[in-house]
Amino acid sequence: MGVQEIAAGLKSKVESAGFDKSVKFDTGSDGVIVIDGASISTTDAPTDCTIKLSLDDLESLIAGDLNPTMAFMTGKLKIEGDMSVAMALSQLIG
């Protein structure tokens, strides 16, 4: 699965979540997913928080197979910017 498919799968959750921040999932050469409030895109843009991780780990995270706290603690994902925004993401991918 690529970033386009992941973004498409998250679209309905993002539109109905009432999320009011912006966050970017940066998978390096595989691309980015930017969530800005109720919109989602795969075009790079500045955000409140950037979460860097591999595409495989992003898929596992969204599927609920990867615990975000453990992924952070083990270095599978790195957070830049506002950490509270990353914490609020649980309403979207929980």
HUCOR-V982975 format. One record per helix or strand of 2 or more residues. SS is the DSSP state (H for helix, E for strand). FROM is the first residue (numbers start at 1). TO is the last residue. If there is no record, write none. Layout:
BEGIN
<<SS/FROM/TO> <SS/FROM/TO>>
END
This chain:
BEGIN
<<H/3/16> <E/22/26> <H/28/30> <E/32/36> <E/39/41> <E/49/53> <H/55/63> <H/68/73> <E/77/81> <H/83/88> <H/90/93>>
END
